[in-house]
């Protein structure tokens, strides 16, 4: 039995593979890849995702035919490493392995044509990203790989294969990791190259033909352009609008490719921005947003802003609202802001940090705001005055605080941020920014000082919100989240607000 061939770093991402002898006679093996019996071990952050118990004891690797895995990897390479957006509307912000499972479970008994069509879209997304889609007969762990802005998200659940034999169980606790693109793409690409260059012996003509077909897929991937890779992140229509707007405003594509790999290390700023906007955005707004990028080029962070920026926070992997709350309280202390007696003056705070605020009228009302900073940009927040959310001062203040979070904590490893906030942005990212905004505008000491004595009723809540320059609904939810009211009182006040609208 040969030793494992290992690619990558197990403290980050490693794939280990080897061919092993097959005791089954050829006529009893699968027609597709029956020559490729092998062992597969996947490790992320030191956790062996393929570790499992079986009747024979614990094993670190899955033993099965590997050709279907390699063929799946080559077939969906571009989607695996470049497609971020789900094929359904996600409001929870869970890692992809959990999100796609919940979407499939919700739609599995779909009756209407609309729900059946959505189920097909979810199933298609799962097929492009879930390890178990590589081979329905293999006992693989529930692992999902997708792009997450300029990282790769690998997530997994503890769900066991539905048809596993007695005593077979993966030893997994649900989890997720975000890694630089090269840390994942490099090892996977090396594994593909190994599969076609060092196949097992004793192959017939059909076996060699299947290896040649896989080699052709790999060769095709080598020749893909940056635009072809970007198209997995944006729809063809949306990418076309970006390319057209680039030409109009004179911006070049600044996507960066991994050396010797068909994978983009960094997406162009315009591509990242448009990854969070409504796919139906019009030409006028496309040009407006890219013109904003062009006009803000050439600047840099102020010294005080640069001191506060932390690009290491990464994607939210715990409860997003807790992360947002903690970071807001840290900023209040770092900036020595009075957060006990006076509501935060957002305009003054942004001016102090050297962040420009631009009010812009877009045709697309679903974009609340845009954040731009870092890597040669003047830090800027654009407030879309067309958004009904920004029609009142409390909503506008919340948008400013929300976008400030993106500027401080949602930068890429190249220390830049071009983010559009709205319903198409990643839910976890937006929930965390919302929590930050809520705590920044409604710090615990200020809330306690403004809380009226006695039992809180609707009028008291509204007056308290007016004094704090926030919306009553946002204040109500915040009071519940920081444990100043219980669930019964929250529901009572929700009903009271709704009945008086």
N, C-alpha and C positions, 0 to 999 in steps of 0.2 A: 504494500500500500504506500503510495507516494505521500510526501509531506505536503502540508498546506502551502499554497502560494499566497502571500499576503500583500495587499495593496492598501496604502493609507496608514493612518496613525490611530491605534485603538483608543487613545485618549480623546480623539475627535471623531473620525469615521474610518472604519476599516472594513474591507471585504476580503475574506479568506476563502479560497476555493481549491478543490483538487478533484481529479478523476479517481474513481474507485472501481474495482472489478464488479461486474454484474453477474450474479449467479443464475438469473433467469435466462432460459433459452430465448433466442432472438424472436421466435414466433409468438412468444407471450409478452413481449415488450411493447410499449406504445409505438404506433407508427410514426408519430411526430417526435423525433429526438430520442428514439429508443437506444441509441448508441452512447448517450451522454450521462450515464450514471455518475454521480459525483456528490460532493459534500459542500455545503454553503454555510458560512458563518458570518454574521453581520454584527459589528460592534459600534456603538455610538456612546461617546463620553465614558468609556470604560464599561458600559452595560452591554452584555452579549444578548442581543435581541432574539437570537435563534436558540438560546439555551432552553432545554425542555427535559421533562421527566418522561420516561417510558418504562416498560416492564423490565428492560435491561439496565435501568439506572439513569443517571443524568448524562446528557450529551450537550455539547456546545453548538453542534452543527446539524443542519437538516440534511438528510441523505435522500436524494431523489434525482430524477433526470434534469440536468441543468440547461439543456439547449432551449426549452421554452422560456426560461428566465432570461437568458442572453438575448433571445429573439425579441421578447417583450421590451427589454431594456433598449435595444437598438430601435425598435419600432416607435417607442414613445419617448425617446431621448429628449427631444426638443420640449415636449410638454412637461416632462418630469422636472426639468431644470429651469424652465422659463415661464410656465403657466402658474399664475397666482390666483386669479379670480375664480371663485366657485361658479358653477353653472346654475346656481340657485341663489336666492336672496338669503343671506345668513345674518341673523341679528344677535348671535350669542358670543362670537369671538373665541370659540373653542378651537384647539388645534385641529388640523384637517382630518386626522384619523377619526376623531369623535364627531366632527361636523358632518362628514359624509355618511357615517353610520346613522346618525340621527335623521338626516335627510332621506336616506333610503328607507328607514323604518317608518317614517311619516307617510311615505308615498307608496309603500309596498302593496297596499290594497286599493290603489287609486281606481276610481270609477269613471270620473269625467274625462273627456278627451284632453282637457287642459292639464289635469293632474298626471295623466298617463304620459303626456309629452314631457312634463317636467321630470317625471321619474326616468324617462329615457335619457334626458340630459344629465341627470345625476349619475345614472349608471355609466354613461359614457365617460364622465369625469373620473369616476372610480376606476374604470378600466385603464385609464391613462396614468393613474397615480398610485394605485394600491398594489402592493407586492403580491397579494393573493390573486390578483387578476392575471398574473403571469402564467399560472397553471392551476386550473380548478381541481386537479387531482393531487396536487402537492400539499403537504402539511406545512404551510408557511405561517409565521406570526402575522398579526394584523398591523402592518407597517404601511404608512403613507408618506410619500415624498412629494414636495411641491416647492415652487419658488415663493419667497416672501420678501418682496422688494429686492434688496441686493444680497439676500441670504438664501440659503436652502433650509426649509423646515422639514425635519424628519420627526414624525409623531407616531405613536403606537398606543394601542389599547390592550387590555387583558383578555379580550374576547378570544375564545378558543375556536379552532376549526369545528364546524358543525358535524363533521363526519369522522372525527379523530377516533382511533381505536381506544379501548379501555386502557387506562393508565397513561395515556399520552397527554401531556399538559405543558404548555409554554409557561415559563417561570417569569412572567412579566408583571410589572406594576405600570399602569398607564403613565405616559410621559411624553415629552417633546424636547427637541433641541433645535437651535438655529445655528448654522455653521456657514463660514465663507464658502462661496461657490466652488472654489478650487479644491477645498478639503473633501468635497463629495464628488464633484465631477471628475477630478483626476483619478482617484482609485477606481471608479466605475469604468472609465475609459480604458484604463490599463487592464482591467478584468476582461473587457470585451476583446481587446487586442490579444490577450492570452488565449481566450477561447478559440479563436480562429487560427492562431499561429502554433498552438501546442495541443492539438486535438488528441484524444486517445487513439490507440492503434486498432487494428482489425475493423476497418470501415469498409462498407460496400459503396457502390456508385451512388446510390441515393443519399447515403450519409454524407459523402463528399460534396454532393450537390447542395445539400442543406447548409453545409459550412460555407460553400461558395456564395450562396444567397445571403447569408449573414454578413459575409465579408463585403458584399456589394452594398448592403445597407450602411455599414460602417463607413465605406468609402464615400457614399452619398452625403453622410453627415459631415465629413471633412470639408466638403465643398460649399456648405451652406454659408450664406452671407449674414452679416449682422442684422439686416432687415428681416431675413427669414426667421432668425431667432427671436427678434423683437415681436414678431407677429404672434407668438405664443402668449406674450404678455398682454398685447392689445389685439382686439379684433382687426381683421383686414380693413374694415371700413374706418375704424378709429385710427389705425396706423396711417391710412391714406390721408386723413385730415391732418394728422401731425406732420407728415412729410410735406403736404401742401403748405401748411402754415409756416413750417421752417423756411421754405423757399420764399414766402412772402416777406417774412421779417428778417431774413438773412442769418438764420442760426444753422450751424452744422450739427450733424449727429455725433455726439460724444460718447456713445456706448463703447465700452472697452471689452475686448475679447480675451479670454484666458489663453495664454501662450500654448499653441499646438493643440488646442481643444476646441470642439464646436460648442462653446458655452460662453455666455457673456458674464464677465466678472461684475461689471457695473453697467446699469442701464443709463442711457442718456437722461438728462434732467426732464426733458419734455415727455419721454416715455413714462417715467415714474409719476409725473404729475397727472398724465392722462389715464394712468392705471386706476385712479380713484374717482374718475368723473363718469357721468352718465354716458353710456355708449352712444346715445342719440344726440350728443352735443352738436350744435350747429357750427357751420364754417366760421361765422362771425366770432363766436365765443372762442373757438380754437385759435384764431389769430390773436384775439385779445389776450389770452393767457400766455401765448408764446411771446407776444410783444412785451408783456410784463416781465418775462424772463430776460429778454434782450435788454430792456431798459434798466434792469437792476444789476446787470453784470458789471464787474469791475470794482465792487465794494468789498468790504470785509467787516467782521465782527468788531464791535467796540471792545476795549480791554475788559470791561466789567462783564459783558455778555460772554466773551471768550472764556472767562474764568468759571462761569456757571454751566457752560455747555458740557454735557456728558453723553457722548455717542455710544457708550458701552452698555447702556440700559437694555437695549435689545427689545425683542418682541415680548409682549406680556405673556408669561407662562404660568403665573399665579392669577389670583382674582384681580382683574384689571382695576376695579375701583379702589382696592386696597393699595396697589402700587401708585395710582394717581394721587390718592390722599397723602401717602407718605412723602412723595416727592414735592407736593405743594407745601406741606408743613416745613420741609427742609428749606425750600426757597424763601419762605416767610422769615425764617431764622437767619439764613445766609445774608439776606438783604436788609435785615434789621427793620422790617416794615412794622408800623403800628397796626396790629391786627386784633386789638382788644376793644377799641372804642370807635374807630373810623373805617368805613368801607374803603377798600383799595381803589385808588385812582388809577385805572388801567392806562389811560392816555399818558399820565405822568410817569408811570412805571416803564412803559414801552419807550418813551422819550429818554428816560434815564439810561436804558440799555442800548440806545441807538437803533431802535427798530422803527422803521418807517411804517405808517399806516396809510393805506390808500383805499378810498371808497370807490368802487367800480360797479357800474350797472351791467350785468350780464343778462343774456336772454334766458339762460338756464337757471331757474330758481332753486334747484336742488343743491347747488354749490353754496355752502354757507360762507366759506372763507378759504383762503390760500395762504400757505406759509412758504417763504423762500429764504434761504440763508446758507452761508458757508461756501467754500470752494469758489471764491471769486465773485460772490453775490453780496449786494447790500442787503442786510436782513430786513425783510419786508413782510407785512401782513396785509393782504387784500381782503376787504369786507365787501361781499356782494350785496348791494342795497336792494336787489330784486328779491332776495330771499325773504319770505315772510318772517323768518326767525329774526332777521336784523331790522325789522320795521319799527321796533321799540327799543329804547335805550338799554333795558336789562338784557335783551337778547344780543344786542351788539357787544355789550361788555363781556358776555359769556363767550361769544365768538373770539374776541381778542384774547381772552384768557386761554381758551382752547388752542388757538393757533400758537400762542406763546409756548405751550407745552411741546408742540411739534418742533419748534425752533430749538428748544433746549435739549430735548431727549430723543427725538425720532430721526436724528441724522444718520446717514449711512456711514460706512467705514471710511469713505472719502470725506467725511465731515461736511456733508451737504444735506439739504432738505428741500424738496419741491413737492409739496403735498397739498392736495385738494380735499377739503372736508365735506362730506355729504354721505348719503345712504349707500354709495358704491364703494366707499373706502373700507378697508378691513375693520370688521366690527370690534375686535379686541383693541386695536390701536385707537379707535374713536372712543370707546368706553373709557379707556384709561385717561385720554385727554379730557373727556367730560368730567371725570372724577377730579382731576387736577384743577380744572376750572372752578368746579363747585367749592372745593376746599380753599382755593385762593380767594374767591369772592366772598365766601362764607366761613371764615376760620372759626374753630370751636369757641375761643374766648369771645369773639364778637357776637356769635349766635347766642351764647348764654347771656351776654349783657343785654341783648335786644329782645330776648324772649319775654313776653308779657307775663305778669304774675297770674297765678290761678290757672284754670282750665283753658287751653288754647281752642278758640273757635275760629270759624271762617274769617270773620272780620279782623280778629287779632292776627291771623296769619297774613292777610292781605296788607294790613298796616305795617307789620313787621317787614314784609318783603319790600314795601315802598321805602321804608327807612334804610334798608340795606341795598337798595337799587338792584334788586334781583327779581325774577319772576316768582309768583307764589307757588307754582307747581314745582319749580326747581328747588325752592326752599323747603317745601313739604317733603320731597323725596330725600333731601339732604338731612333734614331733622330725623327721619327714620334711620338713615344710614349711620348717623353718629349717635344713635341710641338715645335721643332726647324725647322721642315719642315711640309708642309701641305700634304693632301692626293694626290693632283695632282702631286707634286714633288716626293713623294714616288713612285707612280706608274710609273712615267717617268724614275726614276732611276732603278726601278725593271726591266723595259723593257731594259734599257741600259746594265745592268749587264747580263741579260739573253742573249742578242744578241752578247756579246763578250766572252761568255764562250767557 
